[in-house]
């Protein structure tokens, strides 16, 4: 049973990555009617919200390495997103600007995620090691400490989910209200952002499945 759960978790994560990569490959080849590039959309929205101090830079990573850096107040866009005028480009650019708006407006979930980030990072590094050691040496206290760490990772993912969904919702609303897209492009932008959001849902479910698998492994070792 635990192997089935493990495979289900892996398939879910892989499927989510395939889904978002497929959506990106599809919509990066669909040009928008108005011809705005990703960088143009980002700057237009930032200026519209009075965030002129937020910088826009090229991200140093590869495909879909786009992110907002609150430490430097910078939106970083991957090369394709920065320069292209595709549905994928403007959707991702607007999403990252959505995060900049969240920080500027003190979106409550951001503060909560920031508080637990250090603990989540430690848990991410040590959680699996501690849990497996507890299993191997049949030390219940060590096992439960490890599971608690994995639970904190799941909590962090749970808190991250509404942040990402809110950024996508803001992006779609702004793209529509600012007339950056025409009405029939709205569905494509939503499909692109929904595929990206699914990766966060899949990661959370995968973590919960893995925790369930660990309890099954523990019970099997006891029998």
URJOHU-V790196 format. One record per residue. N is the residue number from 1. SS is DSSP state (H for helix, E for strand, C for the rest). Layout:
<<N | SS> <N | SS>>
This chain:
<<1 | C> <2 | H> <3 | H> <4 | H> <5 | H> <6 | H> <7 | H> <8 | H> <9 | H> <10 | H> <11 | H> <12 | H> <13 | H> <14 | H> <15 | H> <16 | H> <17 | H> <18 | H> <19 | H> <20 | H> <21 | H> <22 | H> <23 | H> <24 | H> <25 | H> <26 | H> <27 | H> <28 | C> <29 | C> <30 | C> <31 | E> <32 | C> <33 | C> <34 | C> <35 | C> <36 | C> <37 | C> <38 | H> <39 | H> <40 | H> <41 | H> <42 | H> <43 | H> <44 | H> <45 | H> <46 | H> <47 | H> <48 | H> <49 | C> <50 | C> <51 | C> <52 | C> <53 | C> <54 | C> <55 | E> <56 | E> <57 | E> <58 | E> <59 | C> <60 | C> <61 | C> <62 | C> <63 | C> <64 | C> <65 | C> <66 | C> <67 | E> <68 | E> <69 | E> <70 | C> <71 | C> <72 | C> <73 | C> <74 | E> <75 | E> <76 | E> <77 | E> <78 | C> <79 | H> <80 | H> <81 | H> <82 | H> <83 | H> <84 | C> <85 | C> <86 | E> <87 | H> <88 | H> <89 | H> <90 | H> <91 | H> <92 | H> <93 | H> <94 | H> <95 | H> <96 | H> <97 | H> <98 | H> <99 | H> <100 | H> <101 | H> <102 | H> <103 | H> <104 | H> <105 | C> <106 | C> <107 | C> <108 | H> <109 | H> <110 | H> <111 | H> <112 | H> <113 | H> <114 | H> <115 | H> <116 | H> <117 | H> <118 | H> <119 | H> <120 | H> <121 | H> <122 | H> <123 | H> <124 | H> <125 | H> <126 | H> <127 | H> <128 | H> <129 | H> <130 | H> <131 | H> <132 | H> <133 | H> <134 | H> <135 | H> <136 | H> <137 | C> <138 | C> <139 | C> <140 | H> <141 | H> <142 | H> <143 | H> <144 | H> <145 | H> <146 | H> <147 | H> <148 | H> <149 | H> <150 | H> <151 | H> <152 | H> <153 | H> <154 | H> <155 | H> <156 | H> <157 | H> <158 | H> <159 | H> <160 | H> <161 | H> <162 | H> <163 | H> <164 | H> <165 | H> <166 | H> <167 | H> <168 | H> <169 | H> <170 | H> <171 | H> <172 | H> <173 | H> <174 | H> <175 | H> <176 | H> <177 | H> <178 | C> <179 | C> <180 | C> <181 | C> <182 | C> <183 | H> <184 | H> <185 | H> <186 | H> <187 | H> <188 | H> <189 | H> <190 | H> <191 | H> <192 | H> <193 | H> <194 | H> <195 | H> <196 | H> <197 | H> <198 | H> <199 | H> <200 | H> <201 | H> <202 | H> <203 | H> <204 | H> <205 | H> <206 | H> <207 | H> <208 | H> <209 | H> <210 | H> <211 | H> <212 | H> <213 | H> <214 | H> <215 | H> <216 | H> <217 | H> <218 | H> <219 | H> <220 | H> <221 | H> <222 | H> <223 | C>>
